[in-house]
């Protein structure tokens, strides 16, 4: 069951990466990649959703924070100034 779920997660990561690529094309400056206010907002929302769904918020916080900063790194490596 975990393997099946992992396959679904990897497919979702592919979709998320495609969306990140689309957003990256819209960014004019490399400094636009990090939006700390938005990051904090996302992490607060995830905590709230986790508590509502009875999921340990430490787990989801760590996953999302890591995912956000991993994609920030990805965006920095793939940014192309127009």
N, C-alpha and C positions, 0 to 999 in steps of 0.2 A: 504493500500500500504506500509506503514511503517513496519507493522508486517511482511509482505512478505519479504521486504528488510532485516529486522533484522534476519529472518531465514536464508537468504543467507549469511549474515555476520557471523553468528554463525558457519555455515558450513565451511566458509573460515578460521575462527579461528581454527577449528579442524584440517584442512589441514596444517595450519601454525604451529600448535603445533607439529604435526607429523614431519614436516621438522626440527623444532628446536630440537626435540629429536634425529633425525638422526645426525645433526651437533654436538650436545652435546656429542655423543658417540665418536666423532673424537678428542675432546679436551682432551689433556693430563694433563693439570694443570688448577686449578680453576681460576688462574689469566688470563687465555686465554679467559674467558667469556666476559670480557669488553674490547672492542676495540674502544676507544674514537675517533680515526681518522675515522673509518668506520661509527660510529654513526653520526658524523658531516657531513660526505659525504652523508649519507642517508637523513638527514634532509635538506641539501641544495638541493638535487635532488627532494625531495618532495615539497619544496617551489617552485622550478622552474616549476614542473609539475602542481602544483596548479594554479600558475599564468597563465600558458598556457591554462588551462581548465576553467579559470575564477572562481576559488574557493578561498574563503578567506584563505590565507596561514596560518593565525593564527589558524584556525580550524584544518587544517591538521597537522601543527606543533605540536599542543597539543596532538592530537590523536596519532601521530607516536611516539613522545617522550615518552608518557605514555606507549604505547604498547612496545616499545623497553625496557624501564626500568622494566616493568612488566615481560617480558620474561627473562631479566637478573636475576631478582629475582627468577623466575621459574628455570632457569638453575642452579643458586647457590644452590637452595634447592634440586635439582635432580642430581647434579654432583656426579659421583662416580669415585674416583681415581683408575686408573688401576694398 
